[in-house]
Amino acid sequence: MPEEQLVKKPRSFFIKVKCSGCGNEQIIFSAASRTVHCLACNQVLAESGSSRIRAVAKIIKAHL
Ligand SMILES: [Zn+2]
């Protein structure tokens, strides 16, 4: 049964997001421990969660 695999998902990966404020594309780390802001306009792109961040901006691509 593949149940164990659900628990052992990759702990961290990179996701590319597009800022809704200025359109800047930025790659953020899923395991970042704090809120990630846009480097161009300082808008919040992702908020830190319990174990991984939650993207606020539009996700363009996820890199495992
Ligand atoms: Zn921005």
N, CA, C, O and the ligand as a Tripos MOL2 file, in Angstrom:
@<TRIPOS>MOLECULE
protein
  257   255    65     0     0
PROTEIN
NO_CHARGES

@<TRIPOS>ATOM
      1 N           0.8530   -1.2120    0.0000 N.3       1 MET1
      2 CA          0.0000    0.0000    0.0000 C.3       1 MET1
      3 C           0.8820    1.2530    0.0000 C.2       1 MET1
      4 O           1.8690    1.3230    0.7320 O.2       1 MET1
      5 N           0.5340    2.2020   -0.7940 N.am      2 PRO2
      6 CA          1.3810    3.4130   -0.9260 C.3       2 PRO2
      7 C           1.0990    4.4690    0.1370 C.2       2 PRO2
      8 O           1.4380    5.6380   -0.0470 O.2       2 PRO2
      9 N           0.4990    4.0780    1.2170 N.am      3 GLU3
     10 CA          0.1180    5.0760    2.2240 C.3       3 GLU3
     11 C           1.3040    5.8320    2.8050 C.2       3 GLU3
     12 O           1.2250    7.0290    3.0820 O.2       3 GLU3
     13 N           2.3960    5.1120    2.9830 N.am      4 GLU4
     14 CA          3.5650    5.7530    3.5860 C.3       4 GLU4
     15 C           4.1050    6.8920    2.7370 C.2       4 GLU4
     16 O           4.6500    7.8630    3.2610 O.2       4 GLU4
     17 N           3.9520    6.7720    1.4420 N.am      5 GLN5
     18 CA          4.4770    7.7990    0.5470 C.3       5 GLN5
     19 C           3.8040    9.1490    0.7750 C.2       5 GLN5
     20 O           4.4100   10.1990    0.5630 O.2       5 GLN5
     21 N           2.5720    9.1100    1.2000 N.am      6 LEU6
     22 CA          1.8610   10.3580    1.4550 C.3       6 LEU6
     23 C           2.5340   11.1320    2.5830 C.2       6 LEU6
     24 O           2.5970   12.3610    2.5650 O.2       6 LEU6
     25 N           3.0280   10.3960    3.5490 N.am      7 VAL7
     26 CA          3.6840   11.0320    4.6840 C.3       7 VAL7
     27 C           5.0760   11.5170    4.3080 C.2       7 VAL7
     28 O           5.5530   12.5480    4.7830 O.2       7 VAL7
     29 N           5.7170   10.7320    3.4310 N.am      8 LYS8
     30 CA          7.0930   11.0600    3.0780 C.3       8 LYS8
     31 C           7.1910   11.8890    1.8000 C.2       8 LYS8
     32 O           8.1030   11.7010    0.9950 O.2       8 LYS8
     33 N           6.2810   12.7700    1.6290 N.am      9 LYS9
     34 CA          6.3330   13.6980    0.4930 C.3       9 LYS9
     35 C           7.5810   14.5600    0.6240 C.2       9 LYS9
     36 O           8.1320   14.7100    1.7150 O.2       9 LYS9
     37 N           8.0220   15.1270   -0.5000 N.am     10 PRO10
     38 CA          9.1700   16.0450   -0.4340 C.3      10 PRO10
     39 C           8.9060   17.1450    0.5790 C.2      10 PRO10
     40 O           7.8300   17.7420    0.6050 O.2      10 PRO10
     41 N           9.8820   17.3980    1.3940 N.am     11 ARG11
     42 CA          9.7070   18.3800    2.4470 C.3      11 ARG11
     43 C           9.7920   19.8070    1.9350 C.2      11 ARG11
     44 O           9.2290   20.7370    2.5130 O.2      11 ARG11
     45 N          10.5110   19.9480    0.8350 N.am     12 SER12
     46 CA         10.7110   21.3020    0.3640 C.3      12 SER12
     47 C          10.8880   21.3290   -1.1490 C.2      12 SER12
     48 O          11.3930   20.3790   -1.7470 O.2      12 SER12
     49 N          10.4750   22.4060   -1.7390 N.am     13 PHE13
     50 CA         10.6250   22.5590   -3.1840 C.3      13 PHE13
     51 C          10.5330   24.0440   -3.5010 C.2      13 PHE13
     52 O          10.1800   24.8640   -2.6530 O.2      13 PHE13
     53 N          10.8530   24.3560   -4.7150 N.am     14 PHE14
     54 CA         10.8040   25.7470   -5.1340 C.3      14 PHE14
     55 C           9.5740   25.9910   -5.9850 C.2      14 PHE14
     56 O           9.2110   25.1650   -6.8220 O.2      14 PHE14
     57 N           8.9520   27.1020   -5.7720 N.am     15 ILE15
     58 CA          7.8290   27.4570   -6.6150 C.3      15 ILE15
     59 C           8.0540   28.8540   -7.1870 C.2      15 ILE15
     60 O           8.6120   29.7370   -6.5350 O.2      15 ILE15
     61 N           7.6100   29.0170   -8.4010 N.am     16 LYS16
     62 CA          7.7500   30.3130   -9.0580 C.3      16 LYS16
     63 C           6.3960   31.0010   -9.0060 C.2      16 LYS16
     64 O           5.3780   30.4370   -9.4070 O.2      16 LYS16
     65 N           6.4010   32.2010   -8.5170 N.am     17 VAL17
     66 CA          5.1490   32.9230   -8.3840 C.3      17 VAL17
     67 C           5.2340   34.2630   -9.1010 C.2      17 VAL17
     68 O           6.3140   34.8060   -9.3350 O.2      17 VAL17
     69 N           4.0780   34.7660   -9.4330 N.am     18 LYS18
     70 CA          4.0160   36.0640  -10.0910 C.3      18 LYS18
     71 C           3.3000   37.0380   -9.1770 C.2      18 LYS18
     72 O           2.1720   36.7900   -8.7490 O.2      18 LYS18
     73 N           3.9490   38.1300   -8.8860 N.am     19 CYS19
     74 CA          3.3790   39.1310   -8.0010 C.3      19 CYS19
     75 C           2.1560   39.7670   -8.6540 C.2      19 CYS19
     76 O           2.1960   40.1880   -9.8100 O.2      19 CYS19
     77 N           1.0730   39.8270   -7.8890 N.am     20 SER20
     78 CA         -0.1540   40.4060   -8.4370 C.3      20 SER20
     79 C          -0.0890   41.9230   -8.4470 C.2      20 SER20
     80 O          -0.9020   42.5890   -9.0870 O.2      20 SER20
     81 N           0.8840   42.4560   -7.7320 N.am     21 GLY21
     82 CA          0.9860   43.9080   -7.6610 C.3      21 GLY21
     83 C           1.7610   44.5010   -8.8210 C.2      21 GLY21
     84 O           1.3140   45.4650   -9.4410 O.2      21 GLY21
     85 N           2.9390   43.9220   -9.1220 N.am     22 CYS22
     86 CA          3.7920   44.5260  -10.1500 C.3      22 CYS22
     87 C           4.1310   43.5620  -11.2690 C.2      22 CYS22
     88 O           4.7600   43.9580  -12.2500 O.2      22 CYS22
     89 N           3.7250   42.2960  -11.1450 N.am     23 GLY23
     90 CA          3.9930   41.3400  -12.2050 C.3      23 GLY23
     91 C           5.3770   40.7340  -12.1410 C.2      23 GLY23
     92 O           5.7650   39.9680  -13.0240 O.2      23 GLY23
     93 N           6.1120   41.0630  -11.1210 N.am     24 ASN24
     94 CA          7.4490   40.5100  -10.9610 C.3      24 ASN24
     95 C           7.3730   39.0060  -10.6980 C.2      24 ASN24
     96 O           6.5760   38.5530   -9.8760 O.2      24 ASN24
     97 N           8.2010   38.2400  -11.3980 N.am     25 GLU25
     98 CA          8.2340   36.8050  -11.1750 C.3      25 GLU25
     99 C           9.3850   36.4710  -10.2520 C.2      25 GLU25
    100 O          10.5040   36.9570  -10.4190 O.2      25 GLU25
    101 N           9.0940   35.6530   -9.2990 N.am     26 GLN26
    102 CA         10.0890   35.3610   -8.2730 C.3      26 GLN26
    103 C           9.9940   33.9120   -7.8520 C.2      26 GLN26
    104 O           8.9020   33.3510   -7.7650 O.2      26 GLN26
    105 N          11.1330   33.3100   -7.5920 N.am     27 ILE27
    106 CA         11.1550   31.9260   -7.1340 C.3      27 ILE27
    107 C          11.2740   31.9150   -5.6160 C.2      27 ILE27
    108 O          12.1720   32.5330   -5.0440 O.2      27 ILE27
    109 N          10.3670   31.2120   -4.9850 N.am     28 ILE28
    110 CA         10.3870   31.1500   -3.5280 C.3      28 ILE28
    111 C          10.5220   29.7050   -3.0730 C.2      28 ILE28
    112 O          10.1890   28.7690   -3.7990 O.2      28 ILE28
    113 N          11.0020   29.5560   -1.8910 N.am     29 PHE29
    114 CA         11.2770   28.2400   -1.3160 C.3      29 PHE29
    115 C          10.1100   27.8300   -0.4290 C.2      29 PHE29
    116 O           9.6880   28.5840    0.4480 O.2      29 PHE29
    117 N           9.5980   26.6360   -0.6640 N.am     30 SER30
    118 CA          8.3890   26.2050    0.0470 C.3      30 SER30
    119 C           8.6060   26.0690    1.5400 C.2      30 SER30
    120 O           7.6660   26.2050    2.3230 O.2      30 SER30
    121 N           9.8320   25.8040    1.9360 N.am     31 ALA31
    122 CA         10.0940   25.5850    3.3500 C.3      31 ALA31
    123 C          10.5730   26.8520    4.0530 C.2      31 ALA31
    124 O          11.0850   26.7960    5.1710 O.2      31 ALA31
    125 N          10.4050   27.9710    3.4010 N.am     32 ALA32
    126 CA         10.7990   29.2290    4.0320 C.3      32 ALA32
    127 C          10.0470   29.3750    5.3480 C.2      32 ALA32
    128 O           8.8600   29.0620    5.4430 O.2      32 ALA32
    129 N          10.7490   29.8490    6.3420 N.am     33 SER33
    130 CA         10.1540   29.8980    7.6740 C.3      33 SER33
    131 C           9.4830   31.2270    7.9720 C.2      33 SER33
    132 O           8.9110   31.4210    9.0450 O.2      33 SER33
    133 N           9.5560   32.1360    7.0170 N.am     34 ARG34
    134 CA          8.8740   33.4040    7.2700 C.3      34 ARG34
    135 C           8.2360   33.9210    5.9950 C.2      34 ARG34
    136 O           8.4570   33.3940    4.9040 O.2      34 ARG34
    137 N           7.4660   34.9340    6.1550 N.am     35 THR35
    138 CA          6.7330   35.4970    5.0330 C.3      35 THR35
    139 C           7.6840   35.9950    3.9440 C.2      35 THR35
    140 O           8.7030   36.6280    4.2210 O.2      35 THR35
    141 N           7.3190   35.6900    2.7020 N.am     36 VAL36
    142 CA          8.1450   36.1060    1.5670 C.3      36 VAL36
    143 C           7.4940   37.3020    0.8780 C.2      36 VAL36
    144 O           6.3060   37.2910    0.5560 O.2      36 VAL36
    145 N           8.3060   38.3280    0.6650 N.am     37 HIS37
    146 CA          7.8010   39.5260    0.0120 C.3      37 HIS37
    147 C           8.3800   39.6640   -1.3850 C.2      37 HIS37
    148 O           9.4550   39.1440   -1.6830 O.2      37 HIS37
    149 N           7.6600   40.3650   -2.2240 N.am     38 CYS38
    150 CA          8.1380   40.6700   -3.5690 C.3      38 CYS38
    151 C           9.3700   41.5720   -3.4450 C.2      38 CYS38
    152 O           9.3920   42.5330   -2.6760 O.2      38 CYS38
    153 N          10.3820   41.2280   -4.2250 N.am     39 LEU39
    154 CA         11.6140   42.0090   -4.1630 C.3      39 LEU39
    155 C          11.4400   43.3700   -4.8270 C.2      39 LEU39
    156 O          12.1900   44.3070   -4.5510 O.2      39 LEU39
    157 N          10.4700   43.4680   -5.6820 N.am     40 ALA40
    158 CA         10.2850   44.7160   -6.4150 C.3      40 ALA40
    159 C           9.3570   45.6980   -5.6980 C.2      40 ALA40
    160 O           9.6670   46.8850   -5.6010 O.2      40 ALA40
    161 N           8.2340   45.2130   -5.2020 N.am     41 CYS41
    162 CA          7.2540   46.1340   -4.6150 C.3      41 CYS41
    163 C           6.9060   45.7930   -3.1690 C.2      41 CYS41
    164 O           6.0980   46.4790   -2.5440 O.2      41 CYS41
    165 N           7.5140   44.7370   -2.6400 N.am     42 ASN42
    166 CA          7.3400   44.3710   -1.2330 C.3      42 ASN42
    167 C           5.9710   43.8050   -0.8860 C.2      42 ASN42
    168 O           5.6190   43.7040    0.2890 O.2      42 ASN42
    169 N           5.2170   43.4450   -1.8770 N.am     43 GLN43
    170 CA          3.9310   42.8090   -1.6010 C.3      43 GLN43
    171 C           4.1650   41.3990   -1.0960 C.2      43 GLN43
    172 O           5.1520   40.7590   -1.4580 O.2      43 GLN43
    173 N           3.2640   40.9180   -0.2640 N.am     44 VAL44
    174 CA          3.4130   39.5590    0.2750 C.3      44 VAL44
    175 C           3.1360   38.5350   -0.8260 C.2      44 VAL44
    176 O           2.0830   38.5510   -1.4630 O.2      44 VAL44
    177 N           4.1010   37.6510   -1.0330 N.am     45 LEU45
    178 CA          3.9400   36.6000   -2.0380 C.3      45 LEU45
    179 C           3.5260   35.2870   -1.3990 C.2      45 LEU45
    180 O           2.8050   34.4950   -2.0060 O.2      45 LEU45
    181 N           3.9780   35.0560   -0.1820 N.am     46 ALA46
    182 CA          3.6610   33.8150    0.5010 C.3      46 ALA46
    183 C           3.7480   34.0200    2.0040 C.2      46 ALA46
    184 O           4.5900   34.7650    2.5040 O.2      46 ALA46
    185 N           2.8610   33.3430    2.7020 N.am     47 GLU47
    186 CA          2.8550   33.4390    4.1480 C.3      47 GLU47
    187 C           3.3770   32.1460    4.7460 C.2      47 GLU47
    188 O           3.1400   31.0610    4.2150 O.2      47 GLU47
    189 N           4.0740   32.2710    5.8330 N.am     48 SER48
    190 CA          4.6200   31.0820    6.4700 C.3      48 SER48
    191 C           3.5120   30.2970    7.1640 C.2      48 SER48
    192 O           2.6130   30.8730    7.7780 O.2      48 SER48
    193 N           3.5930   28.9840    7.0550 N.am     49 GLY49
    194 CA          2.6140   28.1250    7.7020 C.3      49 GLY49
    195 C           3.2930   27.2730    8.7420 C.2      49 GLY49
    196 O           4.4010   27.5850    9.1780 O.2      49 GLY49
    197 N           2.6420   26.1980    9.1470 N.am     50 SER50
    198 CA          3.2120   25.3520   10.1860 C.3      50 SER50
    199 C           4.4620   24.6300    9.6930 C.2      50 SER50
    200 O           5.4860   24.6070   10.3770 O.2      50 SER50
    201 N           4.3720   24.0470    8.5090 N.am     51 SER51
    202 CA          5.5250   23.2970    8.0070 C.3      51 SER51
    203 C           6.0190   23.8240    6.6710 C.2      51 SER51
    204 O           7.1600   23.5700    6.2850 O.2      51 SER51
    205 N           5.1720   24.5530    5.9680 N.am     52 ARG52
    206 CA          5.5840   25.0990    4.6970 C.3      52 ARG52
    207 C           4.7790   26.3630    4.4310 C.2      52 ARG52
    208 O           3.7610   26.6290    5.0700 O.2      52 ARG52
    209 N           5.2680   27.1240    3.4760 N.am     53 ILE53
    210 CA          4.5920   28.3840    3.2230 C.3      53 ILE53
    211 C           3.3460   28.1870    2.3580 C.2      53 ILE53
    212 O           3.1910   27.1830    1.6630 O.2      53 ILE53
    213 N           2.4940   29.1580    2.4280 N.am     54 ARG54
    214 CA          1.2820   29.1280    1.6300 C.3      54 ARG54
    215 C           1.3620   30.3050    0.6550 C.2      54 ARG54
    216 O           1.4250   31.4670    1.0590 O.2      54 ARG54
    217 N           1.3580   29.9790   -0.6150 N.am     55 ALA55
    218 CA          1.5250   31.0190   -1.6210 C.3      55 ALA55
    219 C           0.2960   31.9110   -1.6840 C.2      55 ALA55
    220 O          -0.8370   31.4320   -1.7210 O.2      55 ALA55
    221 N           0.5330   33.1840   -1.6940 N.am     56 VAL56
    222 CA         -0.5570   34.1530   -1.8370 C.3      56 VAL56
    223 C          -0.6220   34.6150   -3.2810 C.2      56 VAL56
    224 O          -1.7010   34.8290   -3.8330 O.2      56 VAL56
    225 N           0.5580   34.7670   -3.8880 N.am     57 ALA57
    226 CA          0.6330   35.1910   -5.2700 C.3      57 ALA57
    227 C           0.3090   34.0200   -6.1900 C.2      57 ALA57
    228 O           0.2140   32.8760   -5.7460 O.2      57 ALA57
    229 N           0.1430   34.3150   -7.4620 N.am     58 LYS58
    230 CA         -0.1810   33.2880   -8.4370 C.3      58 LYS58
    231 C           1.0270   32.3850   -8.6810 C.2      58 LYS58
    232 O           2.1260   32.8580   -8.9710 O.2      58 LYS58
    233 N           0.8000   31.0850   -8.5580 N.am     59 ILE59
    234 CA          1.8880   30.1360   -8.7790 C.3      59 ILE59
    235 C           2.0130   29.8420  -10.2700 C.2      59 ILE59
    236 O           1.0520   29.4350  -10.9220 O.2      59 ILE59
    237 N           3.1980   30.0520  -10.7860 N.am     60 ILE60
    238 CA          3.4470   29.7860  -12.2020 C.3      60 ILE60
    239 C           3.9520   28.3680  -12.4020 C.2      60 ILE60
    240 O           3.5100   27.6520  -13.3000 O.2      60 ILE60
    241 N           4.8700   27.9860  -11.5620 N.am     61 LYS61
    242 CA          5.4900   26.6770  -11.7450 C.3      61 LYS61
    243 C           6.0340   26.1660  -10.4180 C.2      61 LYS61
    244 O           6.5150   26.9370   -9.5870 O.2      61 LYS61
    245 N           5.9500   24.8650  -10.2390 N.am     62 ALA62
    246 CA          6.5190   24.2610   -9.0440 C.3      62 ALA62
    247 C           7.6800   23.3750   -9.4310 C.2      62 ALA62
    248 O           7.5680   22.5490  -10.3360 O.2      62 ALA62
    249 N           8.7910   23.5480   -8.7470 N.am     63 HIS63
    250 CA          9.9800   22.7320   -8.9980 C.3      63 HIS63
    251 C          10.1540   21.7650   -7.8400 C.2      63 HIS63
    252 O          10.3020   22.1900   -6.6950 O.2      63 HIS63
    253 N          10.1380   20.4780   -8.1230 N.am     64 LEU64
    254 CA         10.3530   19.5350   -7.0580 C.3      64 LEU64
    255 C          11.8340   19.3780   -6.7600 C.2      64 LEU64
    256 O          12.2080   18.6080   -5.8750 O.2      64 LEU64
    257 ZN          5.6550   43.0400   -6.7520 Zn       65 ZN65
@<TRIPOS>BOND
     1     1     2 1
     2     2     3 1
     3     3     4 2
     4     3     5 am
     5     5     6 1
     6     6     7 1
     7     7     8 2
     8     7     9 am
     9     9    10 1
    10    10    11 1
    11    11    12 2
    12    11    13 am
    13    13    14 1
    14    14    15 1
    15    15    16 2
    16    15    17 am
    17    17    18 1
    18    18    19 1
    19    19    20 2
    20    19    21 am
    21    21    22 1
    22    22    23 1
    23    23    24 2
    24    23    25 am
    25    25    26 1
    26    26    27 1
    27    27    28 2
    28    27    29 am
    29    29    30 1
    30    30    31 1
    31    31    32 2
    32    31    33 am
    33    33    34 1
    34    34    35 1
    35    35    36 2
    36    35    37 am
    37    37    38 1
    38    38    39 1
    39    39    40 2
    40    39    41 am
    41    41    42 1
    42    42    43 1
    43    43    44 2
    44    43    45 am
    45    45    46 1
    46    46    47 1
    47    47    48 2
    48    47    49 am
    49    49    50 1
    50    50    51 1
    51    51    52 2
    52    51    53 am
    53    53    54 1
    54    54    55 1
    55    55    56 2
    56    55    57 am
    57    57    58 1
    58    58    59 1
    59    59    60 2
    60    59    61 am
    61    61    62 1
    62    62    63 1
    63    63    64 2
    64    63    65 am
    65    65    66 1
    66    66    67 1
    67    67    68 2
    68    67    69 am
    69    69    70 1
    70    70    71 1
    71    71    72 2
    72    71    73 am
    73    73    74 1
    74    74    75 1
    75    75    76 2
    76    75    77 am
    77    77    78 1
    78    78    79 1
    79    79    80 2
    80    79    81 am
    81    81    82 1
    82    82    83 1
    83    83    84 2
    84    83    85 am
    85    85    86 1
    86    86    87 1
    87    87    88 2
    88    87    89 am
    89    89    90 1
    90    90    91 1
    91    91    92 2
    92    91    93 am
    93    93    94 1
    94    94    95 1
    95    95    96 2
    96    95    97 am
    97    97    98 1
    98    98    99 1
    99    99   100 2
   100    99   101 am
   101   101   102 1
   102   102   103 1
   103   103   104 2
   104   103   105 am
   105   105   106 1
   106   106   107 1
   107   107   108 2
   108   107   109 am
   109   109   110 1
   110   110   111 1
   111   111   112 2
   112   111   113 am
   113   113   114 1
   114   114   115 1
   115   115   116 2
   116   115   117 am
   117   117   118 1
   118   118   119 1
   119   119   120 2
   120   119   121 am
   121   121   122 1
   122   122   123 1
   123   123   124 2
   124   123   125 am
   125   125   126 1
   126   126   127 1
   127   127   128 2
   128   127   129 am
   129   129   130 1
   130   130   131 1
   131   131   132 2
   132   131   133 am
   133   133   134 1
   134   134   135 1
   135   135   136 2
   136   135   137 am
   137   137   138 1
   138   138   139 1
   139   139   140 2
   140   139   141 am
   141   141   142 1
   142   142   143 1
   143   143   144 2
   144   143   145 am
   145   145   146 1
   146   146   147 1
   147   147   148 2
   148   147   149 am
   149   149   150 1
   150   150   151 1
   151   151   152 2
   152   151   153 am
   153   153   154 1
   154   154   155 1
   155   155   156 2
   156   155   157 am
   157   157   158 1
   158   158   159 1
   159   159   160 2
   160   159   161 am
   161   161   162 1
   162   162   163 1
   163   163   164 2
   164   163   165 am
   165   165   166 1
   166   166   167 1
   167   167   168 2
   168   167   169 am
   169   169   170 1
   170   170   171 1
   171   171   172 2
   172   171   173 am
   173   173   174 1
   174   174   175 1
   175   175   176 2
   176   175   177 am
   177   177   178 1
   178   178   179 1
   179   179   180 2
   180   179   181 am
   181   181   182 1
   182   182   183 1
   183   183   184 2
   184   183   185 am
   185   185   186 1
   186   186   187 1
   187   187   188 2
   188   187   189 am
   189   189   190 1
   190   190   191 1
   191   191   192 2
   192   191   193 am
   193   193   194 1
   194   194   195 1
   195   195   196 2
   196   195   197 am
   197   197   198 1
   198   198   199 1
   199   199   200 2
   200   199   201 am
   201   201   202 1
   202   202   203 1
   203   203   204 2
   204   203   205 am
   205   205   206 1
   206   206   207 1
   207   207   208 2
   208   207   209 am
   209   209   210 1
   210   210   211 1
   211   211   212 2
   212   211   213 am
   213   213   214 1
   214   214   215 1
   215   215   216 2
   216   215   217 am
   217   217   218 1
   218   218   219 1
   219   219   220 2
   220   219   221 am
   221   221   222 1
   222   222   223 1
   223   223   224 2
   224   223   225 am
   225   225   226 1
   226   226   227 1
   227   227   228 2
   228   227   229 am
   229   229   230 1
   230   230   231 1
   231   231   232 2
   232   231   233 am
   233   233   234 1
   234   234   235 1
   235   235   236 2
   236   235   237 am
   237   237   238 1
   238   238   239 1
   239   239   240 2
   240   239   241 am
   241   241   242 1
   242   242   243 1
   243   243   244 2
   244   243   245 am
   245   245   246 1
   246   246   247 1
   247   247   248 2
   248   247   249 am
   249   249   250 1
   250   250   251 1
   251   251   252 2
   252   251   253 am
   253   253   254 1
   254   254   255 1
   255   255   256 2
@<TRIPOS>SUBSTRUCTURE
     1 MET1         2 RESIDUE 1 A MET
     2 PRO2         6 RESIDUE 1 A PRO
     3 GLU3        10 RESIDUE 1 A GLU
     4 GLU4        14 RESIDUE 1 A GLU
     5 GLN5        18 RESIDUE 1 A GLN
     6 LEU6        22 RESIDUE 1 A LEU
     7 VAL7        26 RESIDUE 1 A VAL
     8 LYS8        30 RESIDUE 1 A LYS
     9 LYS9        34 RESIDUE 1 A LYS
    10 PRO10       38 RESIDUE 1 A PRO
    11 ARG11       42 RESIDUE 1 A ARG
    12 SER12       46 RESIDUE 1 A SER
    13 PHE13       50 RESIDUE 1 A PHE
    14 PHE14       54 RESIDUE 1 A PHE
    15 ILE15       58 RESIDUE 1 A ILE
    16 LYS16       62 RESIDUE 1 A LYS
    17 VAL17       66 RESIDUE 1 A VAL
    18 LYS18       70 RESIDUE 1 A LYS
    19 CYS19       74 RESIDUE 1 A CYS
    20 SER20       78 RESIDUE 1 A SER
    21 GLY21       82 RESIDUE 1 A GLY
    22 CYS22       86 RESIDUE 1 A CYS
    23 GLY23       90 RESIDUE 1 A GLY
    24 ASN24       94 RESIDUE 1 A ASN
    25 GLU25       98 RESIDUE 1 A GLU
    26 GLN26      102 RESIDUE 1 A GLN
    27 ILE27      106 RESIDUE 1 A ILE
    28 ILE28      110 RESIDUE 1 A ILE
    29 PHE29      114 RESIDUE 1 A PHE
    30 SER30      118 RESIDUE 1 A SER
    31 ALA31      122 RESIDUE 1 A ALA
    32 ALA32      126 RESIDUE 1 A ALA
    33 SER33      130 RESIDUE 1 A SER
    34 ARG34      134 RESIDUE 1 A ARG
    35 THR35      138 RESIDUE 1 A THR
    36 VAL36      142 RESIDUE 1 A VAL
    37 HIS37      146 RESIDUE 1 A HIS
    38 CYS38      150 RESIDUE 1 A CYS
    39 LEU39      154 RESIDUE 1 A LEU
    40 ALA40      158 RESIDUE 1 A ALA
    41 CYS41      162 RESIDUE 1 A CYS
    42 ASN42      166 RESIDUE 1 A ASN
    43 GLN43      170 RESIDUE 1 A GLN
    44 VAL44      174 RESIDUE 1 A VAL
    45 LEU45      178 RESIDUE 1 A LEU
    46 ALA46      182 RESIDUE 1 A ALA
    47 GLU47      186 RESIDUE 1 A GLU
    48 SER48      190 RESIDUE 1 A SER
    49 GLY49      194 RESIDUE 1 A GLY
    50 SER50      198 RESIDUE 1 A SER
    51 SER51      202 RESIDUE 1 A SER
    52 ARG52      206 RESIDUE 1 A ARG
    53 ILE53      210 RESIDUE 1 A ILE
    54 ARG54      214 RESIDUE 1 A ARG
    55 ALA55      218 RESIDUE 1 A ALA
    56 VAL56      222 RESIDUE 1 A VAL
    57 ALA57      226 RESIDUE 1 A ALA
    58 LYS58      230 RESIDUE 1 A LYS
    59 ILE59      234 RESIDUE 1 A ILE
    60 ILE60      238 RESIDUE 1 A ILE
    61 LYS61      242 RESIDUE 1 A LYS
    62 ALA62      246 RESIDUE 1 A ALA
    63 HIS63      250 RESIDUE 1 A HIS
    64 LEU64      254 RESIDUE 1 A LEU
    65 ZN65       257 GROUP 0 **** ****
